[in-house]
Amino acid sequence: QVQVVESGGGLVQAGGSLRLSCAASGSIFSVNVMGWYRQAPGEQRELVIGINSDGSTNYADSVKGRFTISRNNAKNTAYLQMNSLKPEDTAVYYCNAIENLGGNRYKHYWGQGTQVTVSS
């Protein structure tokens, strides 16, 4: 029943900025947005920014200093602020959320993705 919806993608010129949003349904006590991933044409899906259980984050080297993540826990919503965009950032961006099912069982959910295209 958990739904994950990404939004905010679009077309932007190199050097521009975009802010992506990820909204996940479900209880804030059992559902958490865990991070952002992206997949470029012909490439494997890669982690952009992951959120650890203690709130710390792991950034891909390629986006350090340019992308930042924030989270509104009350809304189960995460944001990805992307600045100084480069053509190589072009990809479909996905949000990942996990649901705690109890009994040390977890389920991952993905949204439909949002396209980010950076022109040179």
N, C-alpha and C positions, 0 to 999 in steps of 0.2 A: 504493500500500500504506500510505501515511501516513494515520493516523486521528487526528482531533481531537475531543476530547470535553469539553464544558463541563458544569459542574455547580455547584450551590450557590444557584441561584435560588429564589425563593419569594415569599411575601406578607409584607410588612412595613409597619408604619405609618410615616407621615412622621416623620423624625427618627431613624429606626432605622438599623441597619447590616446589611450582608450581605457575605459574602466569596465570590466566584466563583473557580472553579478551571478551568484549561484544561490538559489533558494531551494532548500530541502524541507519537505513536509515531515511531520512526525514530532514526537515528543523531544524536547530539548534535553531530556534526561537519558534518552536512549539513541538519539540520532545526532551524528556530528559530521560536519563537512571536514574532510581530511586533506583536501588540497586540489590543485589544478594540474591538469595534464594537457598535452597537446600532441597532435599528430599531423605532420605535414605530408603532402603527397609523396608516395613512395618511401616513406619513413615509418619507423616503429613509433608507437606511442611512447612519449617520454614524460617524466615528471618535471613539472615546472617549479612548483612550490608545494611542499608537504608540510602539514601541521602535525606536530608531535603531541602526545598526550599531555605533556606539561605546558603546552602552549608555544613552545619554541618552533622554529620553522627551518626547513631545509630548502635552499634555493639551488636550482641548477646554475652551474657556473656561467652559462651563457646569458642569464638574466639578472645576475647579481648587480646591484646598483641601479637597475632600471625598473624592475618589477617589485611590487610590494603586495602583501596579502593582509587583509583585515577580516575580522569576523564579528558579526552581531549574533551573539549566542542566543539572545532572546528570540530572534527570528529564524534561527538556523540558516543564516545567510552569510556567505562569504563573498569578498570582493577581491578582484585582482586589478590593481592599478598598474598599467603598463605605460611607461614613459620611454622616450628616446627609441621608439620602435624602429626596427630594422626589417628589411625585406625577408631575412631569414626567420623572422618571427611569424611569418605567414603560416597558418595552420588552423585546423579546427581545434578549438579549446574545449576541454571537458572538465567538469567538476565531478569529484568523487565524494560520496558520503557513505558512512557505515552505520549500521543499525545493530545495537546490542540486543540479541535475541534471548539472552540468558543462557546459563549453562556453558559459559565461555564460548558461545557461538556468535558469530558476526556475519552480517551480510553486506556486501558492497552494492552500491547503486551508482549508476551513471546517468547523466543527463543526455540530451540529444546532441549537445555540442553547439557551439556558436563559432561561426567563421570569422577569422581575423585575416585580413589581407592588407599587407603593407607594400605600397608601391615605391619604387625607387625614383 
